[in-house]
Amino acid sequence: MGKCRFKPGWLTEYFWVQKTNDIRKAHCRECMKTIDVGGMGESALKSHKKT
């Protein structure tokens, strides 16, 4: 299991990100997918943004 956790600051930096009940995941408001941030952290959000 990854050590990265959701950071509240991402909510202002990435308008399309939403917090979930799982501290190791984020939700994309645009495509409605759940993003695992537990392993890559913010890099997972940046990678998802490109898709």
PyMOL CGO cylinders between C-alpha atoms (Angstrom):
from pymol import cmd
from pymol.cgo import CYLINDER

trace = [
    CYLINDER, 0.00, 0.00, 0.00, 1.28, 3.45, -0.89, 0.3, 1, 1, 1, 1, 1, 1,
    CYLINDER, 1.28, 3.45, -0.89, 2.17, 6.04, 1.69, 0.3, 1, 1, 1, 1, 1, 1,
    CYLINDER, 2.17, 6.04, 1.69, 0.78, 9.11, -0.08, 0.3, 1, 1, 1, 1, 1, 1,
    CYLINDER, 0.78, 9.11, -0.08, -2.42, 10.70, 1.16, 0.3, 1, 1, 1, 1, 1, 1,
    CYLINDER, -2.42, 10.70, 1.16, -4.94, 13.18, -0.22, 0.3, 1, 1, 1, 1, 1, 1,
    CYLINDER, -4.94, 13.18, -0.22, -3.91, 16.77, 0.51, 0.3, 1, 1, 1, 1, 1, 1,
    CYLINDER, -3.91, 16.77, 0.51, -6.64, 19.41, 1.03, 0.3, 1, 1, 1, 1, 1, 1,
    CYLINDER, -6.64, 19.41, 1.03, -4.56, 21.94, -0.93, 0.3, 1, 1, 1, 1, 1, 1,
    CYLINDER, -4.56, 21.94, -0.93, -5.25, 19.95, -4.09, 0.3, 1, 1, 1, 1, 1, 1,
    CYLINDER, -5.25, 19.95, -4.09, -8.87, 21.14, -3.95, 0.3, 1, 1, 1, 1, 1, 1,
    CYLINDER, -8.87, 21.14, -3.95, -7.79, 24.69, -4.79, 0.3, 1, 1, 1, 1, 1, 1,
    CYLINDER, -7.79, 24.69, -4.79, -4.96, 23.76, -7.14, 0.3, 1, 1, 1, 1, 1, 1,
    CYLINDER, -4.96, 23.76, -7.14, -7.01, 21.29, -9.18, 0.3, 1, 1, 1, 1, 1, 1,
    CYLINDER, -7.01, 21.29, -9.18, -10.60, 22.54, -9.54, 0.3, 1, 1, 1, 1, 1, 1,
    CYLINDER, -10.60, 22.54, -9.54, -11.74, 19.18, -10.92, 0.3, 1, 1, 1, 1, 1, 1,
    CYLINDER, -11.74, 19.18, -10.92, -10.57, 17.17, -7.87, 0.3, 1, 1, 1, 1, 1, 1,
    CYLINDER, -10.57, 17.17, -7.87, -12.91, 16.10, -5.11, 0.3, 1, 1, 1, 1, 1, 1,
    CYLINDER, -12.91, 16.10, -5.11, -12.07, 14.44, -1.80, 0.3, 1, 1, 1, 1, 1, 1,
    CYLINDER, -12.07, 14.44, -1.80, -13.34, 10.91, -1.09, 0.3, 1, 1, 1, 1, 1, 1,
    CYLINDER, -13.34, 10.91, -1.09, -13.81, 8.94, 2.12, 0.3, 1, 1, 1, 1, 1, 1,
    CYLINDER, -13.81, 8.94, 2.12, -10.58, 7.06, 1.34, 0.3, 1, 1, 1, 1, 1, 1,
    CYLINDER, -10.58, 7.06, 1.34, -7.49, 9.16, 2.21, 0.3, 1, 1, 1, 1, 1, 1,
    CYLINDER, -7.49, 9.16, 2.21, -5.53, 7.44, -0.56, 0.3, 1, 1, 1, 1, 1, 1,
    CYLINDER, -5.53, 7.44, -0.56, -7.96, 8.33, -3.36, 0.3, 1, 1, 1, 1, 1, 1,
    CYLINDER, -7.96, 8.33, -3.36, -9.34, 11.40, -5.15, 0.3, 1, 1, 1, 1, 1, 1,
    CYLINDER, -9.34, 11.40, -5.15, -12.35, 11.81, -7.43, 0.3, 1, 1, 1, 1, 1, 1,
    CYLINDER, -12.35, 11.81, -7.43, -12.38, 13.55, -10.82, 0.3, 1, 1, 1, 1, 1, 1,
    CYLINDER, -12.38, 13.55, -10.82, -15.47, 15.73, -11.23, 0.3, 1, 1, 1, 1, 1, 1,
    CYLINDER, -15.47, 15.73, -11.23, -15.05, 15.86, -15.02, 0.3, 1, 1, 1, 1, 1, 1,
    CYLINDER, -15.05, 15.86, -15.02, -14.92, 12.15, -15.90, 0.3, 1, 1, 1, 1, 1, 1,
    CYLINDER, -14.92, 12.15, -15.90, -16.35, 10.83, -12.61, 0.3, 1, 1, 1, 1, 1, 1,
    CYLINDER, -16.35, 10.83, -12.61, -13.43, 8.42, -12.08, 0.3, 1, 1, 1, 1, 1, 1,
    CYLINDER, -13.43, 8.42, -12.08, -11.63, 7.64, -8.84, 0.3, 1, 1, 1, 1, 1, 1,
    CYLINDER, -11.63, 7.64, -8.84, -7.89, 8.30, -8.87, 0.3, 1, 1, 1, 1, 1, 1,
    CYLINDER, -7.89, 8.30, -8.87, -5.52, 6.32, -6.66, 0.3, 1, 1, 1, 1, 1, 1,
    CYLINDER, -5.52, 6.32, -6.66, -3.08, 8.82, -5.12, 0.3, 1, 1, 1, 1, 1, 1,
    CYLINDER, -3.08, 8.82, -5.12, -1.69, 6.32, -2.60, 0.3, 1, 1, 1, 1, 1, 1,
    CYLINDER, -1.69, 6.32, -2.60, 1.34, 5.40, -4.68, 0.3, 1, 1, 1, 1, 1, 1,
    CYLINDER, 1.34, 5.40, -4.68, 2.18, 8.44, -6.79, 0.3, 1, 1, 1, 1, 1, 1,
    CYLINDER, 2.18, 8.44, -6.79, 0.51, 11.27, -4.86, 0.3, 1, 1, 1, 1, 1, 1,
    CYLINDER, 0.51, 11.27, -4.86, 0.14, 14.50, -6.81, 0.3, 1, 1, 1, 1, 1, 1,
    CYLINDER, 0.14, 14.50, -6.81, 1.83, 12.91, -9.83, 0.3, 1, 1, 1, 1, 1, 1,
    CYLINDER, 1.83, 12.91, -9.83, -1.24, 10.68, -10.19, 0.3, 1, 1, 1, 1, 1, 1,
    CYLINDER, -1.24, 10.68, -10.19, -3.41, 13.81, -10.49, 0.3, 1, 1, 1, 1, 1, 1,
    CYLINDER, -3.41, 13.81, -10.49, -1.08, 15.36, -13.05, 0.3, 1, 1, 1, 1, 1, 1,
    CYLINDER, -1.08, 15.36, -13.05, -1.08, 12.13, -15.05, 0.3, 1, 1, 1, 1, 1, 1,
    CYLINDER, -1.08, 12.13, -15.05, -4.87, 11.87, -14.92, 0.3, 1, 1, 1, 1, 1, 1,
    CYLINDER, -4.87, 11.87, -14.92, -5.22, 15.47, -16.07, 0.3, 1, 1, 1, 1, 1, 1,
    CYLINDER, -5.22, 15.47, -16.07, -3.46, 14.54, -19.33, 0.3, 1, 1, 1, 1, 1, 1,
    CYLINDER, -3.46, 14.54, -19.33, -6.03, 11.83, -20.15, 0.3, 1, 1, 1, 1, 1, 1,
]
cmd.load_cgo(trace, "trace")
